[in-house]
Amino acid sequence: MNVKCIALDLDDTLLKNTKEISEKNREALDYCLKQGVQVVIASGRAFGSLPKSATEIPGITYAITSNGAGIYNVKEKTCLMRNCMEKEAVKKLLQIIREEISVYEVFVEGIPYASADYVEDPVKFGAYAHSIEYVKRTRKPVEDLDAFVLKNVDRMESMDLIVPELQKKQEVWKRVEREVPGIYSTSSLPHLIEISHENSGKHTALQFLLKKWGISPQETAAFGNGDNDWEMLQLVKYGIAVENASDKCKEAAWAVTASNEEDGVASAIWKYLA
């Protein structure tokens, strides 16, 4: 193998649109793991919403979650590293949310929470129709999400703002970056603004693990598709974007492989890394 570590984004990268891992991708990952490669999940998801199809693969031990705000041992279900948002940042962000938007989610110690109304009807609040089952299955409903946030103000891994209108999203995002101190912000989907502690980012969490393992970025590959992946792809020698990736992700990539629907991860492993 040309690498000692592979970091993998899940949604729209390793996973097909059905949220499943294809047989070809699984075979390629099994080969890498048998060669002693450290394969790590790198997702914007909270730990509690990671699919078992990925976390239960023998040999995969760690997952970067919440866009780098947390690193978990997926077998022991324990947290190796967590960067919670500063209290004042959470309170200021909550003020902006109240003034600007109607729905948001929060990740608290690996568990995703959302308002009960949103969980009941995600599409009504701007979620994609194909995500209905995912939202209902993974989000814990809360009747008063604002009160829940204030009660858990020092335990926030991430706060995700749901803003369906593009212009409104850009306006809110600019205000957040201007007024909220000590944050890292990114966006994996057109309707999301994902906010966490300033020391977050998949690239930062990956650096933490590489140091732990004694592996250099030059011995590492990373796969991604979204604007929350480009820094991770830029960090490593083999940063690989799938064909369905965002422009920003592709620009940061060392190579572009086939789409998530066409086993792009497997194709790149056999072509560049094996």
N, C-alpha and C positions, 0 to 999 in steps of 0.2 A: 504493500500500500504506500502511496505517496504522502499520506497524512496519518497523524496519530489521534486526531479529534475531528468529528463532524458535528456541527450544530444545525439543527433542523427546525425551521418554522413549520407549523402544522397546517392551519387553514389555508387552502388554495396553494399550498406548496407540496408537502408530503401527502396530505389528505386529498382525495378526490372530492368533487362537488357533493357527493353523497356522504361526506365526512368519514369515509372508509379508507384504509390503506390498501392499495392494490397489491396483488400477488407479486408482481415484478418488483415493486418498491420494497416489499417485505423481504424478498429473496436477496436483494442487494444489501439491505441493512443487516440481515443475518450473516452474510459473507463478511462485511466489515467488522462486525462484533466478534466473529470467530478469528479474525486477524488481530484482535486485541485493540481495535480502535475504540476510543471513548466516543460514544454517540450520545449527544445531549439534546433534549427537547428545548426549543427556544420559542416561547409563545407569548402573545399578548393576553392570553386567557389567564384567569385565576386558577390556582392549583386545583381547586375543587371541581372545575369544569373541564379538566383535561380528559380526553377520551381514553378509556381502558385499552383500546386497540393499540395505543402508543405506549402508555405507562406500564403495561404488562408484558411488553416485549422483553424476554430474558436478556440481560446484559445492559439494558438501559437503566441507569441508576438515578441520574439527576435531570431536573427540569428547571429551566429558567422560565419564570412566570411573570405575569403582570408587567410585561415589557421591561423585565429586569429588576423590578422592585423586590422580587423574592426568588430564592433558589431552594428547591425542595428535593429531598430524597424520596423518590416515588415509590420505592419498595417499603421503606420504613414509615412513610408518610410523616416525615419530620422536616422542619425548616432549617436549612443550613445557613442562610443569610436573608435578612429582610431589611429594607429601607422604607420605613413608614414616613408619610408626609408630616411636615411640621404643623403643629396645631394652628398657628396663625395663618398658614397657607390654606389649610382646610376651611377655616372660618371665612376667609376672604373669598375663596372659591365658592363657598356655599352662598354668600351674598350675591355674587355675580349670577349664579345659577337661578336664584330667586327672581332676579331682575330680568334675565335674558331668555331663559328656556323653560320648558315644561317637564322634561324627563332626563334622568341620569341614572347611572349605576355606580356602586362602590364595591371595592374588593377589600374585605377585612380578614386578615390572617388566612388568606387562601380561599375564602368563601365569597362568591358574588351575590350581592343583594340589590334589589330593585323595588320600586313602588309596586304595591299590589295591583294597581290599575294597569301598569305597564305589563306586568307578567300575565295578566288576564287577556290583554289585547295588544301585543307588541306592535302590530302594523299600524294601529291607530296613532301611535306616537312616533312613527317614522322608521321602524325596523323593516327589513326586507321580509317578504312573505315566506321565503324559503328558510328563514331563521326562527319561525314561530315555535317549532318543536324544540329547537335548541334552547331558546330563551325560557320556555316553560319548564324544561327539564332541569336546567342548571341554576336558574336564579331563585334565590329565596325571597319570597314576597314580604314586604314590610308596609304596614299601613301608613306610618308617618316616617318617611325616609329622612327628612330633615332632622327630626328629633333623634333618630337612630344615629345619624352622622355625628351630631353634637355629643351624644352619649359615648361614642367610640372615636372621638376626635383624634386620639393619639395612636390609633390602630389602623389607619388607612394606608393600604398598599397602593391603591389607585382609585381615581374618580374619573369615570368615563361620561362625557357629555354627549347626548344624542341630539344632533342638529341636522335634520334632513335637508334644509335649504342651503345650498353651497355658499351664497353670498352671506347669509346670516352666520354660517359656520366660520367663515373667514373673519367676520367682524368680532364674533365672540372670542375666537382664538387670539386675535390681536389684543383684545382687552385683557384676557387671562394672562398672556405673557407680559403685558405692560404693568399689570397691577398685582399679580400674585408672586411673591418672592419664593426663591428656593425650590423651583419645580423643573421637571423634565416633561415636555409635552410632545406628543406624536399623534399619528393617525394611521390606523391600519385599514380603515374603510371610509368611504366618502361621507358617511353620516356621523362619524365619531371624532371626538377630540379626547385623547387618552392622556391623563395627567397623573404623575407620580413624583416622588422625591427627586431632587436634582441629581443625585448619584445613581439614578436608574438608567435604563437603556439596556437593550439586549447585549450590546457591545461591551458595556461595563461589567455586566454579570458574567459574560463569557471570559473576559480578562481575569476575573476572580477565579473561575474554575481552572483556566489554563495555568495560572500561577500555582494553584493547589496541586495540579498534576505534573508540573514541571514541563509543560508543553508550550512551545512558542507559537505565535500567530502564523509563522511561516510553515508550521507543520499542521495547519488547521484549514478545514473547509467549512463553509457555511452556506445554507440554502435559504432563500426567502422570496417573497413576492410583493411586500407592502412597503409603504414609506416608513414603517417602524422597523424595517430590516436593513436599510441601506448602510447604516453605520456598522452593523455587524459584518456585512459583506465587505465593506471597505477595510475593516480591521484585519482580516485574514488574507492569506496568500490566494486561496481558492474561494473567492466569493462568487456564488453561482445563483443567478436569478432564473426563475421559471419563465416561460414565454408569456404567460398571462400576468407578469409582474407590472407594477407601476413604472412609469418612465424614470422616476428618481431611483428606484431600486435597480433598474437595468443600467443606468448610468454609473452606478457605484460598483457594478459587478465585473468580475474578471472574465466571466463567460455567461452566456445565456443558453439554457437547455430547453427541452420540450416543456409543454405546459403540465400542470398538475393532473389534467385529464389524460395525458399521454405519457405518464410514468417518467416525468422529467428528472426526478431525483435518481431513479435507477439508471437512466440513460447517462447522466453525468458521472455517476460513480464508476460505471464500466468504461466510459470514454476517457476520463481525466484522472481518476483516483486509484483505481484498482491496479 
